Amino acid sequence: MDGKLRQNVKPGIEVDIVLKQDQRTGKTTRGIVKDILTNSPNHPHGIKVRLQDGQVGRVKTIYAGSSG
């Protein structure tokens, strides 16, 4: 699913995010969404979220079958 649409991102789902320091390389970090930080319905670089471990980044991939 597309990580650029807020409606696709829900707390408790598994996602890959790109951390601020990894934006140049595009390296992703996998985790479970705790909070959604972007208020707008979409964002061209991905919805910004906080993972359960506290890391903050923009959603690149949403894993189907994960539920919230």
Long-range contacts (C-beta under 8 A, 24 or more apart in sequence): 1-62, 1-64, 2-62, 3-46, 3-47, 3-58, 3-59, 3-60, 3-61, 3-62, 4-42, 4-43, 4-44, 4-45, 4-46, 4-47, 4-59, 5-41, 5-42, 5-47, 6-36, 6-38, 6-40, 6-41, 6-42, 6-43, 6-47, 7-41, 8-47, 8-62, 9-33, 9-36, 9-47, 9-49, 9-59, 9-62, 10-36, 10-68, 11-35, 11-36, 11-68, 12-66, 12-67, 12-68, 13-62, 13-63, 13-66, 13-67, 13-68, 14-62, 14-63, 14-66, 15-49, 15-51, 15-59, 15-60, 15-61, 15-62, 15-63, 15-66, 16-59, 16-60, 16-61, 16-63, 17-46, 17-49, 17-51, 17-55, 17-57, 17-58, 17-59, 17-60, 18-46, 18-57, 18-58, 18-60, 19-55, 19-56, 19-57, 20-56, 20-57, 22-57, 28-60, 28-61, 29-55, 29-57, 31-55, 33-59, 33-68
